[in-house]
Amino acid sequence: MTPIALPNARAFALLLALSAPLACGDSDGSTSGLSAGNQPTTATTGSATETTTAGESVSSTMSEPTDSGMSASESGTTTGPALPTTGPEPTTTTTTGEPETTTGDPVSTSVGTTMPDKVPCDSEETEVVPVPPSVLLILDKSGSMSMEKWDHDAKPQTADVTRWYSLHQVVEGVVTMFDAMVHFGVKLYPKIDAGSFMNEGACVVDPGVEVPIAPMNAAAVLAGIPAIDYQVLGGTPMETGLKRGYEYLKTLDPGLQRFAILVADGEISDPCQGENFLEAQAAVEETFNDFDIPTYVVGIDVDPSTSEQLATLAIAGGKPKPGPDPFYQTSNQNELQAAIQQIVKDTLSCVIAVDPAPSEPELFEVWIDGQPVPPVASCAEDGYFWSVPHTEVTLCGAACDLLKETGKVQALYFCNPG
């Protein structure tokens, strides 16, 4: 049987690279690049990549100038080189009629002799990026965060530091690490200039948020919270802090993925009159159930006798920590760093913008780590579905987990021949 040669057409692949007095201090005293799988040519961001097919070398980079003098990133799209019509065939057949298999190559597997009904589309290449999640850090800055010290590095020979010192360092590390992938904002409770007594605003929470959520917001976050050596003061008006944070999150585009991360070193202050835990719990539940805004809960060296509130809030927020303890209990700075970093990673988006929309969406394919992702009806299954037909797909279950693990996804465009 005569081998079938591919037409002079191009597959479109999008590669996504995804690359921390007592009333006022009361914790109880205690690249993006482009790739067509294993195709003869590869495009990457920021550096040229060379591959050789049939003795010819092709070099491509997303940042090199075009003939018009503009870089590819400036022009918005680049047309990838066509697959060569000479050289080895992507898929051949043996004399017995059995197709030879090609592993790790979604295009060759799909357009070989076993599937002559579709071919790679002639399509422009364009960069695809995930939809960044919006994450609001709701931070406890009560007096106990300054008055209480802990063994931040699990090394007895080093000096202890305050809880606020550790939290500041962790926030700095996390927002810097994920700056390009997550939109961060901050809500503080009580207000940033709260004093130690009731008449000094110990239980006052300012309206709105201290740092609105925005892209590339690490510098603004660090400028909007007390300095690392600042002596934070006040009580723990957690209910009001949560409600002010939720009021803000609900004003954001409901099409965005929105999250709250509550960090606390104890329960709601008894001296903060009007603060009610049941009201706080109801606010967390309503925000999750009615607005699809989950809340993660992180505890800073929380005394077991006062941990029930945080455990309840973690369950109500829809994102309890796996295991017996529903909230992320931490006993030193290393654990705090690991917990918040893990949470932020969990918020990373599995929503992928598809641009341009495929002309034949029924032939569109999604691949991760050399494996096809099945189309599904909803996130009740593992796979992908069109969350916005046909310009956005959402990866679900195991497919979403695999994307976060590998950092790469491929979207392949196919068309009917002719």
C-alpha positions in Angstrom: 0.0 0.0 0.0 1.3 3.5 -0.9 2.1 5.7 2.1 -0.2 8.7 2.4 1.8 12.0 2.4 0.6 15.0 4.4 -0.6 18.1 2.4 1.4 21.3 2.8 -0.5 22.4 5.9 0.3 23.3 9.4 -0.9 22.1 12.8 -1.7 24.7 15.4 -0.4 24.0 18.8 -0.5 26.3 21.8 2.0 25.6 24.6 1.4 27.0 28.0 4.3 27.2 30.4 3.3 27.9 33.9 6.8 28.3 34.6 4.3 32.8 50.6 -4.0 45.2 76.8 -5.1 41.6 76.1 -8.2 42.8 74.1 -5.8 43.8 71.4 -3.5 40.8 70.9 -5.4 37.7 71.6 -4.3 34.3 70.4 -5.0 33.1 73.9 -1.5 34.1 74.9 -0.3 31.1 73.2 6.4 30.0 28.2 4.0 30.7 27.4 5.4 29.4 24.1 4.1 27.5 21.1 4.7 23.9 20.2 3.2 21.3 17.9 4.1 18.3 20.0 7.1 16.6 18.3 6.6 18.5 15.0 9.7 19.4 12.9 9.5 23.0 14.0 9.1 24.5 17.5 8.5 28.0 18.6 9.4 29.2 22.1 9.3 32.5 23.9 12.5 34.3 24.5 15.0 32.0 22.9 15.5 30.4 19.5 14.9 26.6 19.2 16.4 24.6 16.3 15.2 21.3 15.1 16.3 19.4 12.0 14.1 17.6 9.5 15.4 15.9 6.4 18.8 17.6 6.7 17.3 21.1 7.0 17.5 23.3 10.0 14.8 25.7 11.1 15.1 28.3 13.8 12.2 30.1 15.3 11.7 32.6 18.1 8.7 34.6 19.3 10.8 37.7 19.9 12.8 37.9 16.7 11.9 40.8 14.3 9.6 40.2 11.4 10.1 41.5 7.9 8.1 44.6 8.8 10.6 45.4 11.6 8.1 44.4 14.4 8.7 41.5 16.7 6.3 38.6 16.6 5.1 39.5 20.1 4.3 43.1 18.9 2.4 41.9 15.9 0.2 39.6 18.0 0.5 36.6 15.7 3.1 34.7 13.8 2.7 32.3 11.0 4.6 29.1 11.7 6.6 27.4 9.0 4.6 24.8 7.0 5.3 21.1 7.6 7.7 19.9 4.9 6.4 17.7 2.2 9.7 15.9 1.8 11.5 13.7 4.2 10.1 11.0 6.5 6.4 10.5 6.5 4.8 11.1 9.9 2.9 7.8 9.6 3.4 4.8 7.3 1.7 1.5 6.8 3.3 -1.9 6.6 2.6 -4.6 4.0 0.3 -6.3 6.4 -1.9 -3.2 6.5 -1.3 -2.6 10.2 -0.5 1.0 11.0 2.8 1.7 12.7 2.3 3.6 16.0 3.9 6.9 16.8 4.2 7.8 20.4 4.3 11.3 21.9 3.2 13.0 18.6 -0.5 14.0 18.7 -0.4 15.4 15.1 1.1 12.3 13.5 -1.1 10.0 15.4 -4.2 11.9 14.4 -3.4 12.5 10.7 -1.8 9.1 9.8 -3.3 6.6 7.6 -5.7 5.4 10.3 -7.5 8.8 10.3 -7.5 10.2 6.8 -10.6 12.3 7.5 -8.8 15.2 9.1 -5.5 17.1 8.5 -3.7 19.9 10.4 -5.3 23.3 9.7 -3.5 26.1 8.0 -3.8 28.5 11.0 -1.8 31.4 12.5 0.0 30.8 15.7 -1.0 33.0 18.6 0.1 33.0 22.3 -2.3 31.5 24.8 -2.2 32.3 28.5 -4.3 31.0 31.4 -6.9 33.2 33.0 -5.2 34.3 36.2 -7.1 33.7 39.5 -8.0 36.7 41.7 -6.7 36.0 45.2 -7.5 38.2 48.3 -5.2 37.7 51.3 -7.3 38.4 54.4 -4.5 38.9 57.1 -4.7 39.0 60.9 -2.6 41.9 62.2 -3.8 41.7 65.8 -1.4 42.6 68.6 -0.6 38.9 69.3 1.1 38.8 65.9 3.8 41.1 67.3 3.7 40.0 71.0 4.0 36.3 70.3 7.3 34.9 68.9 8.0 31.5 67.5 10.8 29.2 66.3 10.4 30.4 62.7 13.0 28.1 61.1 12.6 25.0 63.3 16.2 25.6 64.5 16.5 26.1 68.3 19.9 27.7 68.0 18.5 30.7 66.0 16.6 33.6 67.6 12.8 33.5 67.5 10.9 36.1 65.5 7.4 37.5 65.7 4.6 35.9 63.9 4.1 39.1 61.8 7.8 39.0 60.8 7.3 35.5 59.5 4.0 36.3 57.8 5.5 39.3 56.1 8.4 37.3 54.7 6.0 34.6 53.5 3.7 37.0 51.8 6.7 38.7 50.1 8.0 35.4 48.8 4.7 34.1 47.6 3.5 37.2 45.8 6.8 37.6 44.1 7.0 34.0 43.0 3.4 34.0 41.6 3.3 37.6 40.5 2.9 36.8 36.8 0.3 34.0 37.3 -2.0 35.3 40.1 -3.7 38.6 40.7 -3.2 39.4 44.4 -4.9 41.9 46.8 -4.9 42.4 50.6 -7.5 42.9 53.3 -6.3 43.6 56.9 -8.1 43.2 60.1 -8.1 45.3 62.2 -7.2 48.5 60.3 -3.5 49.2 59.6 -3.2 51.9 62.3 -5.2 50.2 65.0 -4.1 50.8 68.6 -4.1 48.6 71.7 -7.4 49.9 73.2 -11.0 50.0 72.1 -10.9 53.8 71.9 -7.9 53.6 69.7 -9.6 51.5 67.0 -8.5 48.1 68.3 -11.5 46.4 66.7 -12.1 48.7 63.7 -11.9 47.4 60.2 -11.7 49.9 57.4 -14.2 49.6 54.5 -13.0 48.1 51.3 -9.5 46.6 50.9 -6.1 47.9 51.6 -4.7 46.6 48.3 -7.2 46.1 45.4 -6.6 43.0 43.3 -4.6 43.7 40.1 -2.1 42.1 37.7 1.6 42.1 38.6 0.7 43.4 42.1 3.5 42.2 44.3 5.0 45.7 44.8 1.6 47.1 45.7 0.9 44.3 48.2 4.2 44.8 50.0 3.7 48.6 50.1 0.1 48.2 51.5 0.9 46.0 54.5 2.8 46.9 57.7 6.6 46.6 57.4 8.3 43.4 58.5 9.5 45.0 61.8 6.2 46.9 62.4 4.6 46.4 65.8 1.1 45.5 64.8 -1.6 46.2 67.3 -5.3 45.5 67.8 -7.8 42.8 68.4 -9.2 40.1 66.1 -12.3 41.4 64.4 -12.4 38.4 62.1 -16.1 38.5 61.2 -15.8 42.1 59.9 -12.6 41.4 58.2 -14.1 38.5 56.3 -17.3 40.5 55.4 -15.3 43.5 54.1 -13.2 41.2 52.0 -16.2 39.3 50.6 -18.0 42.6 49.8 -15.0 43.5 47.6 -14.6 40.1 45.9 -18.3 40.1 45.0 -17.8 43.3 43.0 -15.3 41.6 40.7 -16.2 40.0 37.4 -18.2 36.8 38.3 -16.6 35.1 35.3 -13.2 35.3 37.1 -11.9 32.7 39.5 -12.0 34.4 42.9 -10.5 33.1 46.1 -10.0 34.3 49.7 -7.1 33.1 51.9 -7.8 33.8 55.6 -4.7 33.9 57.8 -5.2 34.1 61.6 -3.3 33.2 64.8 -6.4 32.7 67.0 -10.2 33.0 67.3 -12.4 36.1 67.3 -11.6 38.5 70.2 -14.2 38.4 73.0 -13.6 42.1 73.8 -14.4 43.1 70.2 -18.1 43.8 70.8 -20.4 42.9 68.0 -18.1 40.3 66.5 -20.0 37.0 66.2 -18.5 33.7 65.1 -21.8 32.3 63.8 -22.1 35.4 61.6 -18.6 34.9 60.3 -19.4 31.3 59.5 -22.6 32.3 57.7 -20.7 34.8 55.6 -18.1 32.2 54.6 -20.8 29.7 53.6 -22.9 32.2 51.7 -19.9 33.5 49.7 -18.9 30.0 48.7 -22.4 28.6 48.0 -24.0 31.6 46.3 -21.0 33.3 44.7 -18.6 30.4 44.1 -15.8 32.1 46.0 -13.9 29.6 48.2 -12.0 30.4 51.3 -8.8 28.7 52.5 -7.9 29.0 56.2 -4.4 29.1 57.5 -3.5 29.1 61.2 -0.4 30.6 62.7 0.6 28.5 65.8 -3.1 28.3 66.9 -3.6 26.8 70.3 -5.6 23.6 70.0 -8.2 24.9 72.6 -9.1 27.7 70.2 -8.8 26.0 66.9 -12.4 24.9 66.5 -13.4 28.2 64.9 -10.8 28.0 62.2 -11.6 24.4 61.4 -15.3 25.2 61.0 -14.5 28.2 58.7 -12.3 26.0 56.6 -15.1 23.5 56.0 -17.6 26.3 55.4 -15.3 27.8 52.8 -15.3 24.8 50.6 -11.5 24.3 50.6 -10.6 22.3 53.7 -7.1 20.9 53.9 -6.9 17.2 53.0 -6.6 15.0 56.1 -7.9 15.2 59.6 -7.3 18.9 60.2 -9.6 21.0 58.0 -7.4 24.2 58.2 -3.7 24.6 57.5 -2.2 24.6 61.0 1.5 25.8 61.0 4.0 25.8 63.8 6.9 27.7 62.2 7.7 29.9 59.3 8.7 27.0 57.0 5.3 25.4 57.4 3.6 28.7 56.9 5.5 29.2 53.7 4.7 25.7 52.4 1.0 26.0 53.3 0.4 29.4 51.6 2.5 28.4 48.6 0.5 25.2 48.2 -2.8 27.1 48.5 -1.8 29.6 45.8 -0.7 26.8 43.5 -4.1 25.2 44.0 -5.8 28.4 42.8 -3.8 28.4 39.6 -6.1 28.5 36.7 -7.1 25.6 34.5 -9.1 27.9 32.3 -7.4 28.4 28.9 -8.3 31.1 26.4 -8.5 29.7 22.8 -7.7 32.3 20.2 -8.5 32.1 17.4 -11.6 30.0 17.8 -11.3 26.8 15.8 -13.3 26.7 12.5 -14.1 23.0 13.2 -14.4 22.7 17.0 -15.4 19.0 16.7 -11.9 18.3 15.4 -10.2 20.4 18.1 -7.9 18.4 20.5 -6.3 19.1 23.8 -3.1 17.3 24.9 -1.1 17.3 28.1 2.3 15.6 28.6 1.9 13.6 25.3 -1.5 12.3 26.2 -4.9 13.4 24.8 -7.4 14.9 27.1 -11.0 13.7 26.5 -13.8 16.2 25.9 -16.4 16.0 28.7 -19.8 17.6 29.5 -18.7 19.3 32.8 -16.1 19.2 35.5 -17.9 16.3 37.1 -15.5 14.3 34.9 -11.8 14.3 34.1 -11.2 16.0 30.9 -11.9 19.4 29.2 -15.1 21.2 28.2 -15.9 24.4 26.4 -16.6 26.8 29.2 -17.1 29.6 26.6 -17.8 28.1 23.1 -15.5 28.2 21.3 -13.0 30.6 22.8 -12.3 29.1 26.3 -11.8 25.6 27.6 -11.6 24.5 31.2 -9.6 21.5 32.3 -11.1 19.4 35.0 -10.1 16.8 37.6 -7.0 14.8 36.7 -6.4 17.0 33.6 -6.3 20.1 35.7 -3.9 18.4 38.2 -1.7 17.3 35.4 -1.5 20.8 33.9 -0.4 22.2 37.2 2.2 19.5 37.5 3.7 19.7 34.0 3.0 23.3 33.3 2.2 22.6 29.6 -0.9 22.2 27.5 -1.3 21.8 23.8 -4.3 22.7 21.7 -4.3 21.2 18.2 -6.5 22.5 15.4 -7.6 20.0 12.7 -9.8 20.4 9.6 -11.5 18.2 7.1 -9.3 17.7 4.1 -10.1 19.9 1.1 
